[in-house]
Amino acid sequence: MCGSEGPRRGWGRCAPSPLLLLSLLASAAPLGLLGEETRQVSLEVIPPGLDAPQNLLHIRAVGTNSTLHYVWSSVGPPAVLLVATDTPDSTLTVNWSLLLSPEPDGGLVVLPKDSIQFSSALVFTRLFEFDGANTSEGAEPPGEPYPPYSLAKFSWDNITDSLDPATLSATFRGRPTDDPTGAFANGSLTFRVQAFSGSGRPDQPPRLLHSADTCQLEVALVGASPRGNRSLFGLEVATLGQGPDCPLMQEQHSIDDEYAPAVFQVRPSAERRVNQLLWGSLPSGFVQWRPVAFSQRQRGRESALPCQASPLHPSLAYLPQSPIVRAFFESHNNFCAFNLTFGASTGPGYWDAHYLSWSTLLGVGTPPLDTLSPLVLGIMAVALGAPGLMLLAGGVFLLLGHRQCSEYQPIN
């Protein structure tokens, strides 16, 4: 299962639960930014006014007293900028001349600036490939690495062609600009983003609970030729820290429910978990995902893949810069990075159908928490209520039988 564990300091044996900490964060955050049941969502592709296509997608989710801005871009490495404001009237301004210049500082602005309550970003920098043949399970790295693909050197299709206002979604589809082996001749890497106007669950597993304060990303590698017979793939993700420290990575235990059934347990004895990346400022932003990927479009037990999330670490100089992150945060360069790896040397893998997908949620406020579904509550009610009904019926039967006996008059 996908996991990460780090040292626990300062609390000793009396450490407060993650749920308590999240509750405290929620109570301390401005109420206008949290718990919006519905939002008015709009998707806009911002054209650069140039011949070469440059993809910049702005998702604006307006609530009663707040606005969430998601800015997805394939200018440079794929990246998303999340900005939360405490007004329903905040707007995004883009200066393409600055954004595409060597010094993009100030090229992307959310106004009014004093309405911004939270902001951060994710940058997807590299696609890894490992030779998983003859590699023991759990090895680090999970095989001999091939040269990674730099996502900053991908060419991306025009996102306007995939824009779907009905589902509030759009897809970035890319291939390496330099592909000497032809690995991506019939393949692509896609980033499908989807916003939500309210709460619910997707139809496809892993069916993470989403809210109007979240946006979903599904990353899929489709049709690319692997460089080994049992290649394993991974993804490098960079994010901004809030201050000198990296964001918090943690694991949450997930309840056994119809939305997270045992079919998704990659190991029979493993507890299901939800991984979360939490920024430390208030209101807290988060990234949340179930620890499972899939090697087939029809997702099920036979195609569920294990994954691992490495601990967050300060990023190194080799990470390519994202123009939209540089444009918004200017001199801020406190990046942290972690790696996600999918699959194991045994079991299902990308080699089954040349397909791999993984999904995550990005949002602000308290991460959605699973509760017992109506189906499970109904089953529990029947299971617990049936014995009670039987006892009640037996008591009524005995009472009526006793009454009939007491009303019998003997004949003298």
MILUM-270249 format. One record per residue (C-alpha): residue number from 1; x, y negated, z negated. Coordinates in Angstrom, 3 decimals. Layout:
N
<NUM; <X; Y; Z>> ...
***
This chain:
412
<1; <0.000; 0.000; 0.000>> <2; <1.029; -3.532; 0.533>> <3; <2.559; -4.812; -2.667>> <4; <4.976; -7.133; -4.344>> <5; <6.033; -7.303; -7.918>> <6; <8.281; -9.791; -9.596>> <7; <9.623; -10.392; -13.092>> <8; <7.177; -11.543; -15.742>> <9; <8.594; -14.203; -17.997>> <10; <7.533; -16.148; -21.021>> <11; <4.225; -14.491; -21.908>> <12; <5.466; -11.240; -23.421>> <13; <2.767; -8.719; -24.230>> <14; <0.089; -11.354; -24.576>> <15; <0.096; -12.374; -20.927>> <16; <-3.224; -13.870; -19.800>> <17; <-4.986; -12.025; -17.002>> <18; <-4.832; -13.419; -13.450>> <19; <-8.614; -13.837; -13.558>> <20; <-8.316; -16.072; -16.637>> <21; <-5.627; -18.164; -14.967>> <22; <-7.747; -18.559; -11.854>> <23; <-10.710; -19.582; -13.997>> <24; <-8.589; -22.245; -15.686>> <25; <-7.421; -23.495; -12.304>> <26; <-10.989; -23.690; -11.110>> <27; <-12.170; -25.545; -14.208>> <28; <-9.379; -28.095; -13.937>> <29; <-9.827; -28.767; -10.221>> <30; <-12.115; -31.484; -8.835>> <31; <-15.590; -29.988; -8.506>> <32; <-16.137; -31.535; -5.083>> <33; <-13.507; -29.275; -3.560>> <34; <-14.657; -25.971; -4.995>> <35; <-17.601; -23.685; -4.563>> <36; <-19.152; -25.259; -1.456>> <37; <-21.830; -22.742; -0.482>> <38; <-22.050; -24.005; 3.083>> <39; <-20.039; -26.293; 5.322>> <40; <-20.587; -27.902; 8.691>> <41; <-17.795; -26.429; 10.817>> <42; <-16.516; -27.775; 14.127>> <43; <-13.696; -26.550; 16.387>> <44; <-11.782; -28.952; 18.587>> <45; <-8.868; -28.356; 20.936>> <46; <-6.760; -31.518; 20.964>> <47; <-5.211; -31.924; 24.433>> <48; <-1.728; -33.396; 24.724>> <49; <-2.413; -35.216; 27.981>> <50; <0.533; -33.433; 29.599>> <51; <0.783; -30.928; 32.451>> <52; <2.242; -28.188; 30.232>> <53; <-0.378; -26.620; 27.923>> <54; <0.247; -27.297; 24.253>> <55; <-2.199; -25.573; 21.940>> <56; <-3.462; -27.536; 18.958>> <57; <-6.720; -26.377; 17.380>> <58; <-8.427; -28.467; 14.714>> <59; <-11.032; -26.749; 12.527>> <60; <-12.950; -29.263; 10.416>> <61; <-15.168; -27.867; 7.646>> <62; <-17.281; -30.569; 5.996>> <63; <-18.991; -30.037; 2.650>> <64; <-21.103; -32.257; 0.432>> <65; <-18.148; -34.094; -1.117>> <66; <-15.099; -32.667; 0.633>> <67; <-13.510; -31.705; 3.923>> <68; <-11.095; -28.924; 4.819>> <69; <-8.822; -29.432; 7.812>> <70; <-7.147; -26.393; 9.394>> <71; <-4.683; -27.341; 12.139>> <72; <-3.513; -24.290; 14.094>> <73; <-0.691; -24.768; 16.554>> <74; <1.558; -22.840; 18.938>> <75; <3.844; -25.824; 19.433>> <76; <7.058; -24.194; 18.238>> <77; <6.373; -21.090; 16.117>> <78; <2.681; -20.348; 15.399>> <79; <1.664; -22.318; 12.318>> <80; <-1.326; -23.546; 10.379>> <81; <-1.613; -26.682; 8.294>> <82; <-4.280; -26.725; 5.557>> <83; <-5.389; -30.079; 4.147>> <84; <-8.217; -30.507; 1.608>> <85; <-9.719; -33.945; 0.952>> <86; <-12.308; -35.163; -1.559>> <87; <-14.420; -36.988; 1.013>> <88; <-16.673; -35.729; 3.820>> <89; <-15.405; -38.518; 6.074>> <90; <-11.677; -37.717; 6.379>> <91; <-10.275; -37.505; 9.917>> <92; <-7.237; -36.102; 11.730>> <93; <-5.043; -38.302; 13.920>> <94; <-2.455; -36.850; 16.332>> <95; <0.291; -38.814; 18.093>> <96; <1.483; -36.426; 20.807>> <97; <4.447; -38.595; 21.794>> <98; <5.822; -38.342; 18.254>> <99; <4.749; -34.719; 17.776>> <100; <6.720; -33.509; 20.820>> <101; <9.751; -35.701; 20.123>> <102; <12.905; -34.576; 18.293>> <103; <11.726; -36.634; 15.300>> <104; <8.014; -35.776; 14.892>> <105; <7.646; -37.379; 11.427>> <106; <4.288; -39.120; 11.191>> <107; <2.934; -37.551; 14.362>> <108; <0.058; -35.875; 12.524>> <109; <-1.926; -37.703; 9.820>> <110; <-5.102; -37.063; 7.820>> <111; <-6.875; -40.294; 6.835>> <112; <-7.528; -41.722; 4.321>> <113; <-4.283; -40.502; 2.803>> <114; <-5.415; -41.102; -0.775>> <115; <-8.274; -38.601; -0.284>> <116; <-5.873; -35.668; 0.144>> <117; <-6.076; -33.321; -2.839>> <118; <-4.114; -30.357; -1.507>> <119; <-1.950; -29.594; 1.506>> <120; <0.363; -26.798; 2.561>> <121; <1.254; -24.705; 5.589>> <122; <2.083; -21.241; 6.865>> <123; <4.564; -20.646; 9.680>> <124; <4.897; -17.288; 11.465>> <125; <8.504; -17.186; 12.544>> <126; <9.599; -13.728; 13.707>> <127; <8.250; -10.342; 14.783>> <128; <10.425; -7.495; 13.502>> <129; <10.815; -4.012; 14.955>> <130; <12.511; -1.084; 13.216>> <131; <13.456; 2.414; 14.336>> <132; <11.335; 4.475; 11.954>> <133; <12.557; 7.882; 13.125>> <134; <14.316; 9.952; 10.454>> <135; <13.722; 7.278; 7.814>> <136; <12.577; 8.162; 4.316>> <137; <9.326; 6.622; 3.118>> <138; <9.770; 3.441; 1.103>> <139; <13.281; 2.761; 2.427>> <140; <14.364; -0.879; 2.636>> <141; <14.647; -1.826; 5.420>> <142; <12.237; 0.756; 6.878>> <143; <14.685; 1.803; 9.586>> <144; <17.431; 0.489; 11.806>> <145; <16.376; -3.007; 12.937>> <146; <16.170; -3.990; 16.581>> <147; <16.838; -7.634; 17.518>> <148; <13.764; -9.553; 16.272>> <149; <11.438; -11.540; 18.497>> <150; <11.504; -15.265; 17.702>> <151; <7.910; -16.493; 17.884>> <152; <9.175; -20.006; 18.589>> <153; <10.290; -18.637; 21.979>> <154; <6.885; -17.264; 22.993>> <155; <4.707; -18.631; 25.776>> <156; <1.049; -18.974; 24.796>> <157; <-2.112; -18.908; 26.912>> <158; <-4.397; -21.917; 26.942>> <159; <-6.522; -21.578; 23.819>> <160; <-9.467; -23.383; 25.436>> <161; <-10.279; -20.210; 27.393>> <162; <-10.853; -18.264; 24.156>> <163; <-12.747; -20.904; 22.204>> <164; <-16.065; -19.491; 20.945>> <165; <-18.247; -22.011; 19.072>> <166; <-20.864; -19.313; 18.376>> <167; <-18.462; -17.288; 16.205>> <168; <-16.326; -20.310; 15.219>> <169; <-13.253; -18.500; 16.563>> <170; <-10.370; -18.902; 18.985>> <171; <-7.382; -16.751; 19.966>> <172; <-3.727; -17.638; 20.540>> <173; <-2.257; -15.042; 22.933>> <174; <1.476; -15.051; 23.607>> <175; <4.459; -13.224; 25.098>> <176; <8.209; -13.834; 24.927>> <177; <9.451; -16.343; 27.478>> <178; <12.574; -14.206; 27.872>> <179; <11.707; -10.505; 28.066>> <180; <14.603; -8.708; 29.827>> <181; <13.356; -5.227; 28.875>> <182; <9.794; -5.913; 30.001>> <183; <8.432; -4.804; 26.627>> <184; <5.571; -7.316; 26.886>> <185; <4.865; -6.806; 30.594>> <186; <1.479; -5.292; 29.690>> <187; <1.282; -6.434; 26.093>> <188; <0.751; -9.477; 23.913>> <189; <0.773; -10.785; 20.371>> <190; <-2.461; -12.484; 19.356>> <191; <-3.497; -14.744; 16.486>> <192; <-7.294; -14.856; 16.243>> <193; <-8.579; -17.514; 13.869>> <194; <-12.141; -17.742; 12.603>> <195; <-13.849; -20.239; 10.334>> <196; <-16.979; -19.653; 8.251>> <197; <-19.908; -21.901; 7.437>> <198; <-20.920; -19.751; 4.461>> <199; <-20.161; -16.626; 2.460>> <200; <-20.165; -13.079; 3.809>> <201; <-18.055; -10.216; 5.124>> <202; <-16.856; -9.311; 8.627>> <203; <-18.331; -6.250; 10.309>> <204; <-14.891; -4.693; 10.799>> <205; <-12.698; -3.342; 7.958>> <206; <-11.047; -4.332; 5.725>> <207; <-14.113; -6.568; 5.197>> <208; <-12.586; -9.148; 2.889>> <209; <-15.171; -11.328; 1.174>> <210; <-14.993; -14.843; 2.614>> <211; <-16.572; -18.155; 1.690>> <212; <-17.119; -21.533; 3.315>> <213; <-13.796; -22.597; 1.768>> <214; <-11.788; -20.052; 3.781>> <215; <-10.548; -19.348; 7.282>> <216; <-9.573; -15.893; 8.561>> <217; <-6.548; -14.934; 10.636>> <218; <-6.189; -11.619; 12.434>> <219; <-2.782; -10.807; 13.897>> <220; <-2.714; -8.072; 16.555>> <221; <0.091; -6.525; 18.595>> <222; <-1.471; -4.925; 21.653>> <223; <0.058; -2.990; 24.543>> <224; <3.706; -3.959; 24.001>> <225; <6.235; -1.202; 24.704>> <226; <8.164; -0.240; 21.549>> <227; <11.929; 0.146; 21.721>> <228; <11.826; 3.423; 19.777>> <229; <9.628; 6.502; 19.645>> <230; <8.371; 5.708; 16.138>> <231; <8.846; 1.965; 15.867>> <232; <7.627; 0.105; 12.799>> <233; <6.788; -3.579; 13.001>> <234; <6.926; -6.471; 10.576>> <235; <6.178; -10.166; 10.403>> <236; <8.144; -12.988; 8.808>> <237; <6.047; -15.721; 7.187>> <238; <7.294; -19.030; 5.803>> <239; <5.379; -21.435; 3.594>> <240; <5.879; -24.688; 1.766>> <241; <6.481; -24.626; -1.952>> <242; <4.756; -27.098; -4.243>> <243; <7.788; -28.497; -6.002>> <244; <11.115; -26.758; -6.559>> <245; <9.621; -23.267; -6.979>> <246; <8.101; -20.868; -4.509>> <247; <4.357; -20.124; -4.643>> <248; <3.194; -17.237; -6.799>> <249; <2.763; -13.806; -5.211>> <250; <0.546; -11.428; -7.146>> <251; <-1.515; -8.266; -6.856>> <252; <-5.149; -7.968; -7.874>> <253; <-6.881; -4.658; -8.489>> <254; <-9.925; -4.218; -6.288>> <255; <-13.092; -2.459; -7.439>> <256; <-14.207; 0.827; -5.892>> <257; <-17.059; -0.264; -3.693>> <258; <-18.660; 0.306; -0.303>> <259; <-16.667; -2.702; 0.980>> <260; <-13.336; -1.218; -0.160>> <261; <-13.994; 2.517; -0.119>> <262; <-11.488; 5.254; -0.758>> <263; <-11.176; 5.689; 2.996>> <264; <-8.771; 2.767; 2.896>> <265; <-6.488; 4.318; 0.309>> <266; <-3.377; 5.056; 2.297>> <267; <-2.090; 7.222; -0.541>> <268; <-4.717; 9.283; -2.370>> <269; <-3.346; 8.343; -5.805>> <270; <-2.811; 4.646; -5.050>> <271; <-5.022; 2.003; -6.614>> <272; <-6.552; -0.390; -4.150>> <273; <-5.180; -3.878; -4.412>> <274; <-5.648; -7.349; -3.027>> <275; <-2.492; -9.365; -2.464>> <276; <-2.578; -13.101; -3.069>> <277; <-0.243; -15.994; -2.468>> <278; <-1.121; -18.918; -4.756>> <279; <0.200; -22.452; -4.605>> <280; <0.627; -24.096; -7.962>> <281; <-1.016; -27.491; -7.505>> <282; <-4.642; -28.261; -8.355>> <283; <-6.873; -27.380; -6.629>> <284; <-4.884; -24.316; -5.730>> <285; <-4.645; -23.100; -2.161>> <286; <-4.325; -19.406; -1.492>> <287; <-3.647; -16.697; 1.055>> <288; <-5.371; -13.372; 0.403>> <289; <-5.268; -10.015; 2.176>> <290; <-6.103; -6.384; 1.610>> <291; <-3.013; -4.169; 1.669>> <292; <-3.881; -2.303; 4.840>> <293; <-3.292; -2.596; 8.577>> <294; <-4.726; -0.506; 11.410>> <295; <-3.231; 1.313; 14.381>> <296; <-6.473; 1.646; 16.356>> <297; <-9.261; -0.728; 17.352>> <298; <-11.806; 1.604; 15.750>> <299; <-10.639; 1.103; 12.199>> <300; <-10.968; 3.961; 9.801>> <301; <-9.096; 6.309; 7.523>> <302; <-7.178; 7.960; 10.348>> <303; <-5.689; 4.655; 11.495>> <304; <-5.005; 2.950; 8.121>> <305; <-1.353; 1.946; 7.681>> <306; <0.591; 1.163; 4.513>> <307; <2.418; -2.142; 4.328>> <308; <4.850; -3.889; 2.040>> <309; <5.209; -7.558; 1.149>> <310; <8.675; -8.617; 0.084>> <311; <9.123; -11.090; -2.790>> <312; <9.122; -14.753; -1.859>> <313; <12.562; -16.287; -1.521>> <314; <13.860; -19.728; -0.532>> <315; <14.116; -19.855; 3.242>> <316; <17.399; -19.938; 5.095>> <317; <18.569; -22.361; 7.742>> <318; <17.800; -19.998; 10.643>> <319; <14.040; -20.488; 10.301>> <320; <12.749; -22.490; 13.285>> <321; <10.995; -25.729; 12.437>> <322; <7.318; -26.219; 13.134>> <323; <6.613; -29.627; 14.719>> <324; <3.189; -29.940; 13.057>> <325; <4.614; -29.185; 9.604>> <326; <7.446; -31.640; 10.136>> <327; <4.998; -34.230; 11.528>> <328; <2.705; -34.044; 8.481>> <329; <5.151; -33.476; 5.625>> <330; <8.024; -35.439; 7.159>> <331; <11.149; -34.911; 5.007>> <332; <9.592; -32.127; 2.888>> <333; <11.658; -29.003; 3.568>> <334; <11.141; -26.779; 0.531>> <335; <10.309; -23.602; 2.459>> <336; <9.941; -20.107; 1.077>> <337; <9.615; -16.944; 3.139>> <338; <8.472; -13.352; 2.799>> <339; <8.228; -10.355; 5.099>> <340; <5.297; -8.076; 5.805>> <341; <6.062; -4.596; 7.160>> <342; <3.401; -2.244; 8.505>> <343; <3.425; 1.522; 8.659>> <344; <5.662; 4.374; 7.529>> <345; <7.790; 6.968; 9.271>> <346; <5.053; 9.569; 8.687>> <347; <1.342; 9.364; 9.347>> <348; <-0.392; 7.062; 11.828>> <349; <1.537; 4.270; 13.480>> <350; <1.790; 1.837; 16.353>> <351; <2.842; 4.735; 18.579>> <352; <-0.667; 6.225; 18.438>> <353; <-2.390; 3.695; 20.675>> <354; <0.134; 0.832; 21.044>> <355; <-2.067; -1.210; 18.752>> <356; <-1.529; -2.879; 15.359>> <357; <-3.741; -5.351; 13.506>> <358; <-3.660; -7.059; 10.122>> <359; <-5.925; -9.783; 8.726>> <360; <-5.772; -12.372; 5.971>> <361; <-7.747; -15.267; 4.492>> <362; <-6.480; -18.808; 3.983>> <363; <-8.401; -21.227; 1.801>> <364; <-8.589; -23.599; -1.118>> <365; <-10.052; -23.243; -4.592>> <366; <-10.546; -19.923; -6.365>> <367; <-9.924; -16.869; -4.145>> <368; <-13.105; -14.850; -3.540>> <369; <-13.423; -11.996; -6.035>> <370; <-15.198; -8.722; -5.280>> <371; <-18.252; -7.900; -7.340>> <372; <-20.428; -4.805; -7.268>> <373; <-22.536; -4.724; -4.106>> <374; <-26.358; -4.338; -4.144>> <375; <-25.969; -0.762; -2.903>> <376; <-23.670; 0.216; -5.758>> <377; <-25.845; -1.630; -8.280>> <378; <-28.855; 0.280; -6.945>> <379; <-27.033; 3.590; -7.260>> <380; <-26.007; 2.717; -10.810>> <381; <-29.565; 1.715; -11.662>> <382; <-30.912; 4.999; -10.336>> <383; <-28.172; 7.034; -12.014>> <384; <-28.648; 5.330; -15.371>> <385; <-32.375; 4.786; -15.078>> <386; <-33.424; 8.301; -14.071>> <387; <-32.550; 9.874; -17.453>> <388; <-34.350; 7.040; -19.222>> <389; <-37.461; 7.520; -17.092>> <390; <-37.352; 11.262; -17.801>> <391; <-37.138; 10.613; -21.542>> <392; <-39.969; 8.106; -21.347>> <393; <-42.139; 10.500; -19.352>> <394; <-41.374; 13.321; -21.808>> <395; <-42.281; 11.111; -24.746>> <396; <-45.581; 10.097; -23.135>> <397; <-46.343; 13.749; -22.359>> <398; <-45.690; 14.815; -25.950>> <399; <-47.716; 11.923; -27.301>> <400; <-50.703; 12.702; -25.106>> <401; <-50.436; 16.424; -25.922>> <402; <-50.393; 15.689; -29.652>> <403; <-53.400; 13.396; -29.304>> <404; <-55.395; 16.038; -27.466>> <405; <-54.608; 18.582; -30.205>> <406; <-55.659; 16.138; -32.935>> <407; <-59.007; 15.505; -31.225>> <408; <-59.893; 19.243; -31.185>> <409; <-62.784; 20.000; -33.623>> <410; <-62.856; 23.612; -34.890>> <411; <-66.237; 25.466; -34.802>> <412; <-67.484; 26.546; -38.221>> 
***
